[in-house]
Amino acid sequence: QVQLVESGGGLVQAGGSLRLSCAASGRTFSGYDMGWFRQAPGKEREFVAAITWSGGIIYYADSVKGRFTISRDNAKNTVYLQMNSLRPEDTAIYYCKADQGGVGYWGQGTQVTVSS
């Protein structure tokens, strides 16, 4: 299996930027499709962005299109989420997920707080 560790969260003012990282260890990272999800207090976990194993296909939730960018570096076993123009409603715990063959693995999450 693969182990995932997120980092880069923190407190930022509205309009600011953060870059999240998700470092993977264990099995071959390049074989996994990767995604970012988030969960705000009192809400269900929701999809944010995803990138296929090759980086050839990328998806975004409508709420983050044009503001967030997902990327990956298979040589560094890391997936990134660049978040720009942050809004208070982006406040949540952000999780990365690795998927392969219908099996998914989650990281422990990193807190992002956007103040107004």
C-alpha positions as CSV (number, residue, x, y, z in Angstrom):
1,Q,0.0,0.0,0.0
2,V,1.0,3.7,-0.2
3,Q,1.4,6.1,2.7
4,L,0.4,9.7,2.2
5,V,1.5,12.8,4.3
6,E,0.0,16.2,3.6
7,S,1.7,19.5,4.4
8,G,1.6,23.2,3.7
9,G,-1.7,24.1,5.4
10,G,-2.0,27.1,7.6
11,L,-3.8,30.4,8.2
12,V,-4.0,32.9,5.4
13,Q,-6.1,36.0,4.7
14,A,-8.7,36.1,2.0
15,G,-7.1,36.6,-1.4
16,G,-3.9,34.9,-0.3
17,S,-2.3,31.7,-1.5
18,L,-1.1,28.4,-0.1
19,R,0.6,25.4,-1.7
20,L,-0.2,22.0,-0.3
21,S,2.0,19.0,-0.8
22,C,1.3,15.3,-0.5
23,A,4.3,13.1,-0.2
24,A,3.8,9.4,-0.9
25,S,5.9,6.5,0.2
26,G,5.5,2.7,-0.2
27,R,4.4,1.4,-3.6
28,T,5.1,3.0,-6.9
29,F,3.6,6.4,-6.8
30,S,3.5,6.9,-10.5
31,G,1.0,4.2,-10.9
32,Y,-1.6,6.0,-8.8
33,D,-4.2,8.6,-9.8
34,M,-4.2,11.3,-7.1
35,G,-6.8,13.6,-5.8
36,W,-7.4,16.4,-3.3
37,F,-10.5,16.5,-1.1
38,R,-11.6,18.8,1.7
39,Q,-14.0,18.7,4.6
40,A,-15.3,21.8,6.4
41,P,-16.7,21.6,9.9
42,G,-20.2,20.1,9.9
43,K,-20.0,19.2,6.2
44,E,-19.3,16.1,4.2
45,R,-15.9,15.5,2.5
46,E,-16.0,16.9,-1.0
47,F,-13.9,16.6,-4.2
48,V,-11.5,19.4,-5.0
49,A,-9.2,18.2,-7.8
50,A,-7.7,15.1,-9.4
51,I,-4.9,14.2,-11.7
52,T,-4.3,10.9,-13.5
53,W,-1.1,8.9,-13.0
54,S,0.5,10.4,-16.1
55,G,-0.7,13.9,-15.4
56,G,-2.5,13.8,-18.7
57,I,-6.1,14.3,-17.4
58,I,-7.0,16.8,-14.7
59,Y,-10.4,17.5,-13.0
60,Y,-11.5,20.4,-10.8
61,A,-14.6,21.1,-8.7
62,D,-16.5,24.1,-10.1
63,S,-15.9,25.9,-6.9
64,V,-12.1,26.0,-7.4
65,K,-11.7,26.2,-11.1
66,G,-9.5,29.1,-12.1
67,R,-8.1,29.4,-8.6
68,F,-6.5,26.0,-7.7
69,T,-4.0,24.0,-9.7
70,I,-3.1,20.4,-9.1
71,S,0.2,19.0,-10.3
72,R,2.4,16.1,-9.6
73,D,6.1,15.2,-9.7
74,N,6.5,11.5,-10.0
75,A,10.2,11.7,-9.5
76,K,9.6,13.2,-6.1
77,N,6.6,11.1,-5.3
78,T,4.6,14.2,-4.5
79,V,1.4,15.8,-5.6
80,Y,0.7,19.5,-5.1
81,L,-2.3,21.8,-4.8
82,Q,-1.6,25.4,-5.5
83,M,-4.4,27.5,-4.1
84,N,-4.7,31.1,-5.1
85,S,-7.4,33.8,-4.4
86,L,-8.4,31.9,-1.3
87,R,-11.8,32.6,0.2
88,P,-13.2,32.0,3.7
89,E,-15.4,29.2,2.3
90,D,-12.2,27.4,1.3
91,T,-11.5,26.8,5.0
92,A,-11.4,23.0,5.6
93,I,-9.1,20.1,6.3
94,Y,-7.6,19.1,3.0
95,Y,-6.9,15.4,2.3
96,C,-5.0,13.8,-0.5
97,K,-6.0,10.4,-1.9
98,A,-4.3,7.8,-4.0
99,D,-6.3,5.5,-6.2
100,Q,-5.4,2.4,-8.2
101,G,-7.6,-0.3,-9.4
102,G,-10.5,0.8,-7.2
103,V,-8.4,0.8,-4.0
104,G,-8.0,4.2,-2.3
105,Y,-5.6,5.4,0.4
106,W,-6.0,8.7,2.4
107,G,-3.6,11.0,4.1
108,Q,-4.2,12.4,7.6
109,G,-5.1,15.9,6.3
110,T,-3.8,19.4,6.7
111,Q,-5.8,22.3,8.0
112,V,-6.4,25.4,5.8
113,T,-8.0,28.4,7.4
114,V,-8.9,31.5,5.4
115,S,-9.7,34.6,7.4
116,S,-11.9,37.4,6.0
